[in-house]
Amino acid sequence: MKTDSRLEKVLATGELAVTSECGPPRGCRPEKVKEKAALLKDHVDGVNVTDNQTAMVRMSSVTAGILIKQMGLDPIIQMVSRDRNRLAMQSEILGAYSFGIDTMLCLSGDHAKFGDHPMAQGVFDIDSIQMVKMVRQMRDDGLFQGGAKIDGPPKMFIGAAANPFADPFELRVMRLAKKVKAGVDFIQTQCIFNLDKFEEWMKGVVDRGLDEQVHILAGITPMKSVGMARYMKNKVPGMDIPDAVIKRLEGVPKEQQPEEGIKMAVEAIERLKQVKGVHGFHIMAIEWEEKVPQIVEQAGLYPRPKV
Amino acid sequence: MITAEQKPIQEIIGYIAPYRRILLAGCNECVTVCAAGGRKEVGLLASALHLNHLKQGKNIDIREITLERQCDPEYVEELAPYIDGVDAVVSMACGCGVQSIAARYKKTPVFPAVNTRFMGASLSQGVWSERCKGCGDCVLGITGGICPVARCSKHLFNGPCGGTSNGQCEVSPDIDCAWRLIWERLKELGLESRYEELMEAKDWRPGGAGGPGTIIREDLA
């Protein structure tokens, strides 16, 4: 074991891992973090805490992660390169690990254009792959990115994202290979709606033997309505929503669409369980955390392994 | 070259409101090429300011001059014969030119008439696009001649990010994804394998993080 991460331990058992996420509030309401996290308790092996997601100011991911850790859950703090330079990132990591947070996700982050501070200067001192390498060096070599020795290095289980659906498709396996080379331990993918394309990507991943070097958690998002599906198709960058998904939701009355969305999510999990190299699922139920336990249970992923 | 665009006329009028005798100085270099502050634009701006003051019933005296280079003390010196006869200078050069005038003529206020935008190249008549951030450590030799610092909205060194859509940047469908361009170029050159080489975290000091840059060429100085 490289770390004390619960996610690492679950993945080491060979069981399918389950993670979900909790977006921190846009204000000083710690109770909101706790309410959301409580909905996920016992049903997941880790809770991603998003970092100013879609470039909107929120409670910091490390702070919300500490609140979640104190509830006895296992936060996976997300960190975007948009908002911090390498000094700020490393100091946050030291702070997070001092509170027992041992799992994190390294991301570039949505451009500030999408948020409520489009006039802000993005930092982008290092990119997500360089961040992975930095965190690995902090853990394995006990060195800061600048080369100095760390007095008590943080032992982070290191994650990153992969979007098999963004262009150019032919680069997407190579980009994963780069993240593996940088030292990533696990990958959480973009929400998968185009299962055929995801499987094609996974075939490329397996053909190169990357599945032996990194744990891939397939991203699952239940659709709440056909409106949400259309919005994601048209407005969210890098999202691939096949017309069949929209047609299926259109085919049921509005009040039954949430249920249909959950059914589709469970079906996707069942199909992807069979895909070689998929070691778990990352369930992103956007502002719908209360449905995660139901999805986990219906997909046969409950109870979670005791590690 | 350095590109610039003229400021809104009302902003320029606001700057010069307290003054009557104005020296309007263009520059014959970059701002002439990008049609923001050359001799022609000096004439047009002078006419616009005259017209505005006429409408307001105010008197203004504008002397027009276009220097070979406003960023060069040798040419900035050419303003010396006129400077005592004016209340303010309006410069149509880039920020380098404005500051050269401010440094040389300490008692006369100087105002910018253009917004300096970026180092760019001309794509076609009337179209300029950003190409260089002056990062001080050029990587074009390993990125197929396409700059990730200037042309990727997140200046990623190991892109593309997950936001690329139809080959375009997530910031705008009008912006090409720099990493899509880099990848296509590497393929054309038969250098695909280079993509998987990790590009290390950048040292930003030569590009400004180390403080304002200065070049001293001992052989010329």
Interface residues (C-beta under 8 A of the other chain):
Chain A: S81 R82 R86 S108 G109 D110 H111 K113 F114 G122 F124 D125 I126 D127 S128 I129 Q130 K133 M134 Q145 A161 A162 N163 A166 D167 P168 L171 M174 R175 A177 K178 K181 A182 Q190 P237 G238
Chain B: S153 K154 H155 L156 F157 N158 G159 P160 C161 G162 G163 T164 S165 N166 G167 E170 V171 C177 W179 R180 W183 E184 Y195 E196 L198 M199 E200 A201 K202 W204
